[in-house]
Amino acid sequence: MKRLIPKLIMLSFAALLACTACSKSPWKEMDKVLARISDPVFADKDYVITDYYNGTDTLYTAAIHAAIKECTENGGGRVVVPTGTWKTGPIRLQSNVNLHLEDGATLLFTTDVNLFDIVHTHWEGIECYNVQPLIYAADCENIAVTGKGILDGQASRDNWFGPLTRGYRDEEGKAVNGHNLVHQWCAEEKSVGERYLTRELPARPQTINFMDCKNVLLEDITIHRSPFWDIHPVLCTNVTLRRVTMDSHMGNNDGCDPESCTDVLFEGCVFDTGDDCIAIKSGRDADGRRIGIPSSNIIVRNCVMRDGHAGVAIGSEISGGFRNLWVENCEMNSPHLQRIIRIKSNPQRGGTVKNINVRNITVGECDLAILGIELRYGRTPTGPFPLDFSDITIENVTSKKSRYAVHIDGTGDGSIGVRNVTLRNCDINGVTEPELCHIVSAENVVFDKVKVNGQPYTWNPAAKSE
């Protein structure tokens, strides 16, 4: 036993060193995640939608679904949308189907709400039933939407952003619409089986929404004029977005919002959006805590963010938590990009966010800051669910213009919600606010070889903003 104790001590010390080395090399952990992410494989057989068209329908919805049905029943393959413009209603994918749009193909989605089924989905992090997203799948494996074609949702202020979803005013003057109803049901913790929106009073549908799916690929497509979020995978595993262009500029037009998803890769995508380019979610308020499944292991690399509220955001519907983000080799440049990396929540919503790693980012300009953290998002400074955002490392970032270098907006009540933030080897220029950095409710914020406006920068906690 005496001989064993020194050996155990040495093994414990070795394990400690290994753990320390691991903590200093989070990018090696990214490689392990990458090794798990793989494209779905499909049978080498095509089902062309025009072969299933009856020659009389005004829409190709029935033809597309007939092709999908035969494809999945025969073991899978590609459902091909040829070059041309094809009008359709919402589409439901099945397992082992790759919906492939040839170069020059456009799926032009109807805005006639009467043609939309009611399906189980999530809306802004809340579980509910709503009109079907334009492309939808639930409980499927091995699914894809690929090809150099366009998904055009035709959303405008005359349809999805018009009177249909704005709703009406009740006798007390309160707005009654799908958005407000869903939020009300969540606040009341109403059972999911009672959360049914209708065609007469819907919330705007996503362009692509996959629920509880595994092995997902979105590749080369362009999304245009989305009614709501462009892409919204929920409770999905092994998801790849490769060379996808998201081009939608109406309100709430997030690019992609992975919610309670694991092992997600964004590679070579272009974001030109009216809201956050990428916004990682894990459920809103009581719903996020009830489901209790965090998002984890998300990789963003070689992407371009041309417009949007944030390059990569976490929250605000992050009540289920999040861990492990890697962002590298991206270009971000827009006066409307409020923050390059953004973490947002509040003490009513709660959320734990850990292990954020960012490197090699080129920023032309952004509005507010390279790193922006909001601990009282929605002007909500108090609540029963403390926030814990920690282990955030940003390195090798160059930027030409922003109001601040770092902006951490805490509650100002003396609580600490942000810990262990490091900026390393960054050159941040064109910072216009005299304060340079605004940091509240944070500890252990380190600037290592960081220049702001050409001068070495060190944060003095004693002089922090309150």
Steps between C-alpha positions, in 0.01 A plus 500: 500500500789738586650431157164569336444845657796675329393343171144629546636844583711496181203386293280771651768758426531376142123515460501855633769600252307334218183683603689830517650441156153417367360822644775691319423326170125529441558480126609139538157434645351656186686243292331223697160651426586536131590134487144414608324726249438335164274547200203267461534245222219448246418232250615575146157543348312811382130581516427804283194696614373564145453124456234514772310808380142442385501787251213694659597612853595866538760397757759222494442406866330166423767407247780577746336298775434208265868496406604518868263216590629266230859596575482422872296181447765372257787560742580860420684709244467846344174680429607732221359845429607585143606839369204735491253662740263264678212629710429292806338484839693395811703180463548219752817293471538134595799290606772419246391778262725764349287779352737621228452827311687517172689814408239752385213334687272705726235369735252787526297443816137606519390755759145362511471403866204271423744256337708458817448211742536552875809320635700459818790746509679754717453875461760731657602219733142406597340164423169536316293411193512745210461516123754274335844642414571516127722190521434284805610165639435328833664187646699433184848369426724571203335804341640777285417804291778556247582655166556850367133592484291751694235463766283811464248555779354812334458662843401866497292751690207398281493143636700347786604838639155651446159496669489118512769475769452843656163378629248731665435706815275364772253708705782613727713608208749215532646350185380144438718310254695178468819650641332628816294185550804273491684719751193510723466120496864464599467749785189317626677163457200378305518137391645452152186316387304821548741724310335500159527795267267511200510600137286799596750613765841346426854590586735542204649164392868420458635424156669176614412334831621154595372351828678211676700398195840334459753526220401820324666677207421841349737580215536770230139624516394864525212610723320814392208697651447279802179546705694457826830332596670356192615171654391360837617152602357395838626204708709384207835318493770498232401805294710657224439827317749535215513794257143602582405861421239661724360814338197632689464850641162528668450515878609191696672357193771313691723291278522175696390426857610156623289429810595224744718352226827306528788473252423777250738625229469826306752504217544756223155656551396856410266694728319812378215521747261737675582365847771281658702302244534201733307490828551196723196410712391246763145602585330802651429547871295216657497307171878491481525388860225238454660342194843552652714410200792736433648572162860382475796452269440759227771590248495806273783536250583673173170690499416854385262722696395790275208632703302420813473589868781268615752279328460212745253543786418277795151567634290661601287181520780308669325378817613142435864607482783470247855374492781474248513748212785536255506785247795544266614654172191714440448842340244734654428847372188712536399820683189304608696220667448617855742245646737250341460249785188552713372326813162617628253406769354635825427375854140417410621273220819364651763292327850359534742557211849350510803449278482757220804500269552748217806558282614650171209736436527794261256783575454792264259678731227427749270725698560433870784262587707197408366322810163603638342333805158600632399387847177698504374438149160653434564751781443231763761543778348276769363148529540164675735335248862623528709507184834325466704582189860383523816386323488727196816537290534724196830517316650630178221743416554810291237770476485840333199661664269460802370708791668280763751219498307303764156576642381296800177646629432362845227560751706748701387347831840360590427147375744326269350332195806482274830332584826415331501707183824525302578708194839411353701633206222730379534829310180701544494838328250777434351475851297819541390498865750666740444217749630247240356206702182485711522214749252445785425183705809317377815367660831372369483689171846483343642694208817326380693678225192696395518835327208743494537793263865412456589500871549205739186458711460379856169502682501655847213340700511787749398736223222281359165650403217465748 
